Amino acid sequence: MNEDAHFVLPIIGIPALLLLSGSIALFRKHKSLPCLLQLVGAAGLMIVVVTHIAEAFQLLPWMRWGRNDSAGHYLDLGSALVGIAVFPLGYVLHTFASQRPV
């Protein structure tokens, strides 16, 4: 990772942490499938942040962070795909389920 990683990581980490904590609170209150999807998606986004922290600080070097054929790359990619796909799906489903008929 480049030198700006130490500056950029808190900028992406704080919103991801807020999404995760909000999703946890929502799931504890409603315990529904859309809330679970939001929670799984937010956890996926948080895993992306944690993998970038591990890459920036060179933690767990056996994961070979930053290389295209490494386990760290696929963990990062898979978590990003899950987060980007599942969180909005859960949000939309929860929004539709929460609307009252008029």
Secondary structure, 3 states (H helix, E strand, C coil): CCCCHHHHHHHHHHHHHHHHHHHHHHHHHHCCHHHHHHHHHHHHHHHHHHHHHHHHCCCCHHHCCCCCCCHHHHHHHHHHHHHHHHHHHHHHHHHHHHCCCC
